[in-house]
Amino acid sequence: GESVGLHLPTLSVQEGDNSIINCAYSNSASDYFIWYKQESGKGPQFIIDIRSNMDKRQGQRVTVLLNKTVKHLSLQIAATQPGDSAVYFCAENTGGFKTIFGAGTRLFVKA
Amino acid sequence: NAGVTQTPKFQVLKTGQSMTLQCAQDMNHEYMSWYRQDPGMGLRLIHYSVGAGITDQGEVPNGYNVSRSTTEDFPLRLLSAAPSQTSVYFCASSLARVDATGELFFGEGSRLTVL
């Protein structure tokens, strides 16, 4: 059936602050997780990934944390900039390269 | 490289009409997939393919058909369009190797309205 919920969760942060976006995933057998950024009118773009044998991975200004015990992912963005304003999705690979997306969080960066 | 190319970008259909959304990639990716995204919501997997001749159902396959006759192309067919299929459709591809990242490369989307 159709999903309910017409409004994405929203996070509003001040420019220069750190942002933390959270995600709960559903399948305990998932072994690979990815964060995507989607700007208005565009397709999602890869930010960072992590495999299930890790609990932390860092990129440029971004860090992903994985807690398999509670099936939780977080994306931390350091020194958030106006260009970071977008919708952020976590995605899980459930095996065989099939990728399922979470609901998304809209990030607003206030100048 | 063009990456993932979707056509058409916009389409309006009447209820009951059929149509095909085209998707092509030039990155020699084995894995291709179709998602739909409704306003203010996430992406839901419709169908996917791990190689030519192989397709499988995703989360919301009803009302859609796919085929994968070549590595490059993965068309999505709407058999008899319904207003509930009004959405933005994204095609995505990736390398299907365990030693590669599973990063999906997305097309720019096809906005479909069914009246």
Interface residues (C-beta under 8 A of the other chain):
Chain A: E2 S3 G5 L6 H7 L8 Y32 I34 Y36 G41 K42 G43 P44 Q45 F46 D49 F89 A91 N93 G96 F97 K98 T99 I100 F101 G102 A103 G104
Chain B: V4 Y31 S33 Y35 D38 P39 G40 M41 G42 L43 R44 L45 Y48 V50 D56 G58 E59 S84 F90 A92 S94 A96 T101 G102 E103 L104 F105 F106 G107 E108 G109
